[in-house]
């Protein structure tokens, strides 16, 4: 009879230890899942932040040039340009404007308008901070520089395209 009691006691104790062990193992597994979910959340959050910091249209290079849009940095000019769009006279005019504005402003040439009725040229730039300026020129001389709004640039493009120029 004593052997039967000892056997039941040992068997009961073994079952108790097994149940407690399984309980702790399941808790440890849940913590691991929670940690993995937190890590995944951090990765997803970082990915979202990185996407928010990227500009639409592609990545910019070390000079701020938007390569996928065809812009590359021109060392001589000191700005991001679409070189195939520029004739030598425009290149000189842009270089004068960049020298005036400063090469360290991360400038991108948006558009060049050649002489109007009053013999003025205009160079439109976008700065690294995404603000835009219009430089009014007479030859290679700066006449005036003023900020422009994006909608003003679009209206100017529409007027130019509509006039057949």
Secondary structure, DSSP 8 states (H G I E B T S, - for coil): -HHHHHHHHHHHHHHHHHHHHHHHHHHHHHHHHHHHHHHHHHHHHHHHHHHHHS-TT--B-TT--BGGGT-EEETTTTEEE-GGG--HHHHHHHHHHHHHH-GGG--EEEEEE---TTS-EEEEEE-TTS-EEEEEEETTEEEEEEEE-HHHHHHHHHHHHHTT-
